[in-house]
Amino acid sequence: MLVTVIMSCKDDKKTDIDTGEENQSITAKDGKTSKQNDGLIAIQGEFLYSKVDNAAVLKTPTQMYGVVLDKKMMELQKQIESYKVDEYTMVPVTLRGRIIKNEKAENEWKNKIEIKEILKISKPAPEESDIIKLGSK
């Protein structure tokens, strides 16, 4: 009976919240902050919204995501306007959001991201293919 009690207690995860006065972030006993326990992920990539196509994408180094067209996406679009050279300029961003499987359409992205928080917007770096170098031998 004692072994059964010990084994059953071993698998229990504690989620008590410990707030220290010197540490302002709230940390649960499993070592995660409240932000890490909310089910959202931080993702970094290049964002593009096309008014003509009424579509938005987030391109990461490994995958492309469709972006849910909502109030938060429009807020991001307004914030990146000053960085865009033309309608198809991709702007580097860091976001927090929820990944959603896209099972409805065949010709769309497999996964979509629903933006919940805008963390950072960066100036796009000019690509080397856009630069023409002139010189002589």
Backbone as CSV, one residue per row, in Angstrom:
resi,resn,N_x,N_y,N_z,CA_x,CA_y,CA_z,C_x,C_y,C_z
1,MET,0.828,-1.196,0.000,0.000,0.000,0.000,0.873,1.260,0.000
2,LEU,1.951,1.246,0.755,2.863,2.381,0.805,3.508,2.627,-0.561
3,VAL,3.866,1.556,-1.265,4.464,1.689,-2.588,3.466,2.302,-3.560
4,THR,2.200,1.924,-3.486,1.163,2.457,-4.361,0.992,3.959,-4.148
5,VAL,0.989,4.395,-2.904,0.837,5.817,-2.591,2.028,6.608,-3.124
6,ILE,3.229,6.085,-2.934,4.430,6.783,-3.401,4.442,6.877,-4.918
7,MET,4.084,5.788,-5.611,4.079,5.791,-7.074,3.014,6.742,-7.634
8,SER,1.863,6.817,-7.021,0.809,7.694,-7.523,1.148,9.157,-7.291
9,CYS,1.842,9.475,-6.228,2.238,10.855,-5.962,3.373,11.299,-6.877
10,LYS,4.186,10.360,-7.331,5.324,10.680,-8.168,4.905,11.251,-9.515
11,ASP,3.778,10.825,-10.070,3.317,11.274,-11.377,2.531,12.577,-11.332
12,ASP,2.125,13.034,-10.168,1.350,14.270,-10.066,2.227,15.468,-10.402
13,LYS,1.722,16.333,-11.264,2.429,17.570,-11.585,1.850,18.680,-10.728
14,LYS,2.722,19.420,-10.111,2.282,20.512,-9.255,2.256,21.782,-10.067
15,THR,1.198,22.535,-9.936,1.088,23.806,-10.646,0.845,24.955,-9.665
16,ASP,1.311,24.786,-8.418,1.202,25.875,-7.448,2.046,27.038,-7.933
17,ILE,1.596,28.227,-7.662,2.296,29.411,-8.142,3.151,29.982,-7.028
18,ASP,4.411,30.249,-7.349,5.369,30.800,-6.408,5.748,32.195,-6.884
19,THR,5.401,33.199,-6.102,5.774,34.562,-6.474,6.734,35.099,-5.433
20,GLY,7.955,35.324,-5.839,8.949,35.909,-4.951,8.923,37.415,-5.090
21,GLU,9.220,38.115,-3.990,9.202,39.576,-4.045,10.299,40.113,-4.948
22,GLU,11.481,39.443,-4.955,12.557,39.911,-5.795,12.352,39.534,-7.260
23,ASN,11.534,38.527,-7.545,11.258,38.098,-8.915,9.815,38.450,-9.239
24,GLN,9.612,39.366,-10.179,8.275,39.847,-10.478,7.485,38.911,-11.382
25,SER,8.158,37.981,-12.086,7.416,37.060,-12.938,6.846,35.927,-12.096
26,ILE,5.697,35.445,-12.500,5.037,34.371,-11.784,5.523,33.050,-12.372
27,THR,6.068,32.182,-11.516,6.606,30.901,-11.965,5.873,29.775,-11.264
28,ALA,5.408,28.808,-12.042,4.766,27.637,-11.472,5.853,26.674,-11.004
29,LYS,5.494,25.699,-10.171,6.476,24.759,-9.642,7.095,23.888,-10.725
30,ASP,6.450,23.751,-11.886,7.048,22.960,-12.957,8.083,23.760,-13.737
31,GLY,8.388,24.998,-13.307,9.442,25.792,-13.905,9.011,26.672,-15.053
32,LYS,7.749,26.682,-15.395,7.274,27.490,-16.515,6.586,28.739,-16.006
33,THR,6.718,29.829,-16.764,6.011,31.052,-16.423,4.564,30.934,-16.895
34,SER,3.730,31.855,-16.477,2.332,31.815,-16.898,2.208,31.977,-18.408
35,LYS,3.119,32.744,-19.033,3.096,32.892,-20.494,3.411,31.573,-21.187
36,GLN,4.302,30.773,-20.609,4.663,29.495,-21.212,3.556,28.466,-21.048
37,ASN,2.675,28.653,-20.100,1.584,27.716,-19.863,0.308,28.078,-20.612
38,ASP,0.302,29.159,-21.395,-0.933,29.598,-22.043,-1.198,28.929,-23.390
39,GLY,-0.312,28.037,-23.852,-0.535,27.307,-25.090,-0.110,28.053,-26.349
40,LEU,0.438,29.238,-26.208,0.892,30.016,-27.356,2.371,29.767,-27.594
41,ILE,2.806,29.976,-28.844,4.220,29.827,-29.162,4.762,31.147,-29.680
42,ALA,6.061,31.349,-29.496,6.734,32.499,-30.096,7.304,32.020,-31.423
43,ILE,7.111,32.804,-32.455,7.561,32.408,-33.784,8.139,33.620,-34.490
44,GLN,9.233,33.380,-35.215,9.925,34.457,-35.910,9.927,34.149,-37.399
45,GLY,9.639,35.146,-38.202,9.620,34.943,-39.645,9.381,36.254,-40.369
46,GLU,9.072,36.132,-41.659,8.807,37.303,-42.486,7.320,37.343,-42.816
47,PHE,6.703,38.490,-42.560,5.260,38.661,-42.716,4.950,39.410,-43.998
48,LEU,3.883,38.974,-44.676,3.408,39.641,-45.880,1.893,39.600,-45.901
49,TYR,1.281,40.760,-46.151,-0.170,40.848,-46.342,-0.424,41.508,-47.687
50,SER,-1.254,40.881,-48.500,-1.601,41.422,-49.812,-3.073,41.814,-49.803
51,LYS,-3.343,43.099,-49.970,-4.728,43.568,-50.039,-5.430,43.033,-51.278
52,VAL,-4.688,42.949,-52.382,-5.258,42.474,-53.644,-5.778,41.043,-53.503
53,ASP,-4.968,40.182,-52.880,-5.344,38.780,-52.703,-6.134,38.540,-51.419
54,ASN,-6.188,39.539,-50.542,-6.801,39.419,-49.226,-6.272,38.185,-48.495
55,ALA,-4.928,38.094,-48.448,-4.275,36.957,-47.812,-3.007,37.432,-47.098
56,ALA,-2.650,36.719,-46.038,-1.437,37.024,-45.291,-0.691,35.722,-45.026
57,VAL,0.653,35.810,-45.062,1.491,34.649,-44.788,2.625,35.040,-43.855
58,LEU,3.124,34.033,-43.149,4.305,34.179,-42.312,5.282,33.105,-42.762
59,LYS,6.441,33.540,-43.280,7.453,32.608,-43.795,8.552,32.468,-42.760
60,THR,8.733,31.243,-42.253,9.828,30.943,-41.337,10.904,30.209,-42.137
61,PRO,12.073,29.973,-41.550,13.107,29.243,-42.292,12.688,27.819,-42.694
62,THR,11.742,27.219,-41.989,11.367,25.834,-42.272,9.969,25.652,-42.846
63,GLN,9.099,26.639,-42.706,7.704,26.444,-43.115,7.028,27.784,-43.388
64,MET,5.958,27.722,-44.159,5.127,28.906,-44.370,3.769,28.664,-43.730
65,TYR,3.238,29.697,-43.096,1.942,29.623,-42.429,0.999,30.638,-43.050
66,GLY,-0.251,30.260,-43.201,-1.269,31.241,-43.499,-1.550,31.995,-42.209
67,VAL,-1.950,33.232,-42.293,-2.241,34.025,-41.099,-3.735,34.296,-41.065
68,VAL,-4.334,34.083,-39.900,-5.760,34.339,-39.723,-5.991,35.839,-39.875
69,LEU,-6.932,36.202,-40.749,-7.246,37.617,-40.991,-8.203,38.097,-39.908
70,ASP,-7.657,38.795,-38.921,-8.468,39.299,-37.823,-7.937,40.674,-37.390
71,LYS,-8.433,41.163,-36.288,-8.071,42.491,-35.783,-6.571,42.592,-35.482
72,LYS,-5.987,41.562,-34.888,-4.570,41.582,-34.526,-3.680,41.581,-35.774
73,MET,-4.083,40.862,-36.812,-3.327,40.846,-38.062,-3.360,42.228,-38.715
74,MET,-4.512,42.882,-38.691,-4.619,44.228,-39.261,-3.780,45.230,-38.457
75,GLU,-3.692,45.038,-37.153,-2.841,45.887,-36.314,-1.367,45.717,-36.717
76,LEU,-0.949,44.479,-36.954,0.415,44.221,-37.408,0.650,44.869,-38.770
77,GLN,-0.296,44.757,-39.673,-0.175,45.345,-41.006,0.031,46.858,-40.919
78,LYS,-0.689,47.520,-40.043,-0.536,48.971,-39.884,0.852,49.320,-39.350
79,GLN,1.371,48.477,-38.425,2.676,48.745,-37.825,3.828,48.552,-38.807
80,ILE,3.687,47.672,-39.788,4.788,47.414,-40.714,4.736,48.276,-41.974
81,GLU,3.693,49.072,-42.146,3.545,49.897,-43.357,4.773,50.749,-43.641
82,SER,5.392,51.318,-42.617,6.539,52.207,-42.828,7.777,51.441,-43.302
83,TYR,7.825,50.132,-43.106,8.975,49.320,-43.516,8.857,48.804,-44.949
84,LYS,7.672,48.853,-45.527,7.441,48.251,-46.831,7.888,49.169,-47.964
85,VAL,8.589,48.591,-48.939,9.006,49.317,-50.139,7.889,49.251,-51.177
86,ASP,7.284,48.070,-51.307,6.145,47.879,-52.200,5.169,46.910,-51.537
87,GLU,4.122,46.546,-52.234,3.085,45.693,-51.650,3.594,44.308,-51.263
88,TYR,4.646,43.831,-51.930,5.127,42.475,-51.697,6.414,42.405,-50.875
89,THR,6.736,43.451,-50.133,7.892,43.434,-49.240,7.562,42.592,-48.011
90,MET,8.443,41.628,-47.720,8.265,40.786,-46.539,9.046,41.413,-45.392
91,VAL,8.384,41.609,-44.243,8.980,42.297,-43.104,9.231,41.288,-41.977
92,PRO,10.474,41.261,-41.431,10.774,40.346,-40.328,10.011,40.739,-39.059
93,VAL,9.353,39.744,-38.453,8.577,39.971,-37.233,8.784,38.810,-36.261
94,THR,8.530,39.081,-34.998,8.474,38.048,-33.975,7.105,38.166,-33.322
95,LEU,6.374,37.054,-33.294,4.988,37.046,-32.814,4.776,35.942,-31.793
96,ARG,3.716,36.070,-31.034,3.207,34.963,-30.220,1.826,34.649,-30.751
97,GLY,1.558,33.361,-30.897,0.262,32.996,-31.437,-0.048,31.526,-31.266
98,ARG,-1.137,31.133,-31.855,-1.631,29.754,-31.766,-1.628,29.160,-33.171
99,ILE,-1.021,27.980,-33.312,-0.998,27.271,-34.592,-2.296,26.480,-34.727
100,ILE,-2.937,26.622,-35.883,-4.214,25.953,-36.147,-4.049,25.104,-37.402
101,LYS,-4.459,23.851,-37.340,-4.452,22.985,-38.527,-5.508,23.483,-39.496
102,ASN,-5.146,23.611,-40.763,-6.069,24.082,-41.783,-6.557,22.872,-42.580
103,GLU,-7.699,22.327,-42.193,-8.232,21.124,-42.827,-9.305,21.424,-43.862
104,LYS,-9.679,22.679,-44.030,-10.791,23.038,-44.907,-10.424,23.051,-46.387
105,ALA,-9.353,23.724,-46.726,-9.059,23.944,-48.144,-7.834,23.152,-48.587
106,GLU,-7.882,22.685,-49.815,-6.768,21.918,-50.372,-5.639,22.820,-50.860
107,ASN,-5.961,23.961,-51.409,-4.966,24.832,-52.024,-4.411,25.884,-51.082
108,GLU,-4.591,25.716,-49.801,-4.081,26.680,-48.837,-2.969,26.040,-48.012
109,TRP,-2.403,26.804,-47.081,-1.337,26.313,-46.220,-1.885,25.254,-45.263
110,LYS,-1.036,24.276,-44.911,-1.442,23.203,-43.997,-1.757,23.742,-42.609
111,ASN,-0.977,24.739,-42.180,-1.170,25.329,-40.854,-1.378,26.828,-40.973
112,LYS,-2.186,27.343,-40.072,-2.384,28.793,-39.973,-1.943,29.228,-38.586
113,ILE,-1.596,30.487,-38.479,-1.255,31.041,-37.174,-2.229,32.168,-36.854
114,GLU,-2.738,32.134,-35.649,-3.614,33.190,-35.152,-2.763,34.062,-34.239
115,ILE,-2.525,35.305,-34.635,-1.657,36.211,-33.885,-2.351,36.662,-32.609
116,LYS,-1.654,36.513,-31.492,-2.178,36.978,-30.207,-1.380,38.152,-29.647
117,GLU,-0.083,38.219,-30.007,0.771,39.275,-29.472,1.876,39.589,-30.479
118,ILE,2.154,40.860,-30.675,3.236,41.307,-31.556,4.415,41.644,-30.656
119,LEU,5.522,40.901,-30.808,6.675,41.102,-29.942,7.713,42.057,-30.542
120,LYS,7.995,41.904,-31.842,9.060,42.710,-32.444,8.848,42.830,-33.952
121,ILE,9.181,44.001,-34.483,9.168,44.246,-35.931,10.537,44.802,-36.289
122,SER,11.153,44.225,-37.329,12.488,44.647,-37.746,12.451,45.207,-39.167
123,LYS,13.461,46.000,-39.468,13.587,46.547,-40.816,14.062,45.433,-41.744
124,PRO,13.448,45.294,-42.925,13.895,44.265,-43.864,15.317,44.546,-44.357
125,ALA,16.115,43.486,-44.439,17.473,43.619,-44.955,17.434,43.512,-46.473
126,PRO,18.164,44.380,-47.161,18.172,44.259,-48.622,18.858,42.957,-49.021
127,GLU,18.258,42.251,-49.963,18.809,40.981,-50.411,19.938,41.239,-51.393
128,GLU,20.929,40.356,-51.399,22.060,40.517,-52.306,21.629,40.453,-53.756
129,SER,20.568,39.705,-54.046,20.118,39.587,-55.431,19.527,40.899,-55.944
130,ASP,19.175,41.813,-55.045,18.621,43.096,-55.441,19.716,44.126,-55.744
131,ILE,20.976,43.810,-55.411,22.058,44.761,-55.567,22.824,44.437,-56.841
132,ILE,23.006,45.435,-57.671,23.782,45.257,-58.911,25.135,45.900,-58.697
133,LYS,26.196,45.104,-58.876,27.549,45.622,-58.694,28.181,45.837,-60.071
134,LEU,28.718,47.021,-60.251,29.397,47.361,-61.499,30.891,47.452,-61.229
135,GLY,31.654,46.999,-62.166,33.104,47.071,-61.990,33.803,46.726,-63.280
136,SER,35.113,46.956,-63.275,35.896,46.616,-64.465,37.129,45.838,-64.021
137,LYS,37.695,45.097,-64.959,38.889,44.294,-64.640,40.136,45.090,-64.792
